[in-house]
Amino acid sequence: MTINLMLKYTPSKNALVIAKQYLKNEFRKIFADIKDDKFYKKIDKSIDRFDLREGEISFWNLLAGIAEGWKLKQVFAVLSDDKYRWKLKNIPLEKIHLSGMSPTIDKYIIKKFNRNPLTFAKQWKTNKTMRQEIIKTGFSAHKDRDGWPILTYKIGENYRVFDGMRRVLLALAKNQSTIKGWVGYKINAKGRPLISANRCYFLSNLYNQAKPKDKSLERALTRIGKEINKDYRNGREVLLKKIIGWSHDQKIKSIFAEMIK
């Protein structure tokens, strides 16, 4: 069994820039109780050098850990996907496809306003009940984070936000017409994202915890593994190096070997 030693984890320079921006923003949320600018400057410098210091694989694993593990967002999947070309631009707010934030906010922007940004902007002015309900969720401005560009990708004539919805709603509430954001344009229909190692670890953990360990379970895991191998740029590498290469369980090794055939 061989792997592609030339696998390029970082799909583009801009994708790396955006990923670092995202991490800097998220660490400000994680350490929100710290108000020392010097502390964040040190964090920012460390993030900027992380891929050079620890390697690009470790950098993307860090991004996956924060975006998927902590925030349950698709940031890692989208930024690691080599189907996109990224550009920074001023995005018309009327063209943004509003996405979910919380059950209370979604009740309005998705169910009542059908994701229409202009309807939200209008209702924010006139609907006091809605304003009060949304403010009670903790919706508010954050000076230290509101300057970051939002993250979107193009869908037809609109823009789908995958990070920065709070900033979008704040801009709409302030009657802004545009907002600065990174836009992903699909340029490679055959592009694929990366998969984080922890998702593959889950398969081996699932097998180890299962009682009984029967053939139907093995077939199900093998089917999932084959999809990972096919649909993710680093699927084969993760299955081979992180699972087969590290496991001492011969049964696990044989099941995962079937996945990458």
N, C-alpha and C positions, 0 to 999 in steps of 0.2 A: 504494500500500500504506500502510495506517494502523495505528497501534497504540493500545491503550487507555492514554491518559496518566494515567488515574485508578487504575491497578493498585496495589493495596494489598499491599505485600510482607509486612509484619508482620501475621499473622492475628489476634493478640490481645495485650493487655498482658502477660498471664501467659506466653504463648509467648516473648515478648522477655525477660522475667525469667528464665525457665528457660534460654534460649539463653545469656544472659550468665553464669548460674551454671555451665553446662557449660564455657564457655570458661575461666573462672577456675580450674576444677578441672583442665582439661587443661593449662593453662600451668604449673600446679604440677608436673605430670608431666614436661613438656618441660624445665623448669628445676629438676629434682629435686635437683641438686647444690647449689643455692643455698638456704641455711637462714635467710636474712634476712627477718624478718616485714615490715620496712619496704619491702623490694623488692616483695613481693606486694601490699601495700596500694597501692603506686603502680600496679601492673599492674591491680588490681581497679578503681581509679578510672578508669584509661584505658579499660578495657573498658566500664564504665558509661557513658562519654561517647562511645564510638566511633561509635554510630549518629547522634548529633547532630553529631559532628565530621566524619565521612566520608560520612554518608548511609546510609539503611537498606539500599540495594542492596549497598553495600560491606560492611556488617555481615553480611548473610546470605551473601555470598560468602566472607567470612572464616570463618564457621561451617562452610560447605561444605568449605572447604580443610582445616580441622582434622578435622572429623567424617568426611568421605568420603575425602579425600586421604591423611590420616595414619593415622587409626584404622579406616577401612573400616567405619564404623558408620552406622546409619540415622537418627541424631539429626537431621540437617538435613532429611531427607525428612519425618519425623514432625512436627517442630516447625513447619515451614513450611506444613504442611497445614492448610487452614482448615476441615477437617471436625471438629476436636477442640475441646472446651472443657476447660480445665485447672484442677484443684483440688489443693491441698496437703492431704494427710491421712495418718493413721497406717494403714498397710496390714497386714492380717493376713498373716504370713509363710506360713501354710498355704495361702493363696489365690494365691501367686505361682507362675507358670509359669516354671520355670527355663530359662534360655537358655544358649547355648554360650559358652565362655570360651577353652579351649585343648584340643588333642587329649587330653591326659592327664586333665584335669578332666571333659571331655565323656564320656570312657569310662565314668565313673561316673554323673554326674548325668543324662545323656541315655540312654545305652545300657543301663545296669544299673538305674537308679532311675526311668527313664521320666519325668524332669523333676519328680519328686515331692519337694517341699522337706522334708517330715517324714521321709521315708526317708533323705535325706542327713543330717539332723540326728541321727537315730538311729545311722547308720553312722559318723558322725564320732566318736562316743563309743567305739564298739566295734571299729572296723576300723582297726587300727594301720597296716597296709600302705597302705591308702588315704590315711590322714593323711600318712604320710611321702612318698608319691608326690606328693600335691598341694602339700605344703610345699616340695618340691624345685623346683616350677615358679616359685617366688617369691611364692606366695600368703602374704600377711601383712597386718597392720594398718598403716595410715598415719594417724597422728593428725591431720595437717594436712588430710587429705581425707575422712576417714570421717564427718564431720559433715554433708556435703552430702546433701540428699534424693536418693533414686534417681529415675530417670525410667521411667515405665510407661504403658501404655495398657490400657484395660479390654477384655477378650475374654470375653464371657459373664459367668460368675461369677468369673473369674480375672483376674490382672494379668500382662501380658507386659512384662518388663523390656527396655528398649533402651539403658539405661546404668546401671551400678551393680551388676552381678552379684557382683563381689567383696564389696561391702558386704552384699549379701543373704546370701552364704555365711558371712561372718563373723558376722552376726547369728544365723544358724541354729546355728553352732558354739557360740555363747554362750547358746543356749537362750532367745533373745528370742522374744516372741510377735508383736511388730509391728515395723515399720520405717517411718520417715517417708519419704514419696515424693510426687512429682507424678504425678497420674493424668490421662490423657487420656480423656475420654468422647466418643464419637462422637455429634455432634448434627446434622451436615450430611452426608447421604449423597452429595451432589454435590460435596463439598469436594475440592480438588486441592492437591498440594504444589507447591513451586517446583522448578526444575531449575537446577543450577549451570552457569555459562557454560562451564566446562572440559569438560563432557560434550558440549556442542555443538561445541566446538573439535575434539574428537576426530573427529567426522565429516568435517570439512574436512581434517584431517591425514591421516586414513585414505585419503581420495581422492587427496591429493597424493602419498602414498607408494605407491599401488597401481600395479602394472604387470602387465597393461595396464589402461588406464582404459576399460572397455567399458560398454555399455548396461545389462548386468545389474547391474553395480556401482552405476550411477546410479539404477536402479530400487530397489535395496535401500536405498540411502541415503535416497532420497526417501520410501520407506515408513516408515523409522525417523523421519525428520523430521516426517512427518505425525502420527505417534503423539505425538511431543514437543509439537507444536502443539496437539493435542487434549487430552492428559492432564496437562499442567502449566500452572499459572496464568500463568506468565511465558514459556511456550514460544515464542509468536509474537514477543514482544519480544526475547528472546535471539537467536533465529534472524535476525531482521531487523536489530537494532542491532549485535549483537556479531559476526555472521558476514557477512551481506550488506553491512552498512554499513562494515565495516572491510576487507573483502577487495578486492584489486585484480585478482583473477582473474575474468574475465567468465564462465568456465565454472562456477566455484564459485557465483557470484551467480545464474546461471540455475538451477542444481540446487536451491539453497536457496530460490529464489523459488517453485519448484513445491511445496515443503513447506508453505508458508503460504497457498496458494490456498484 
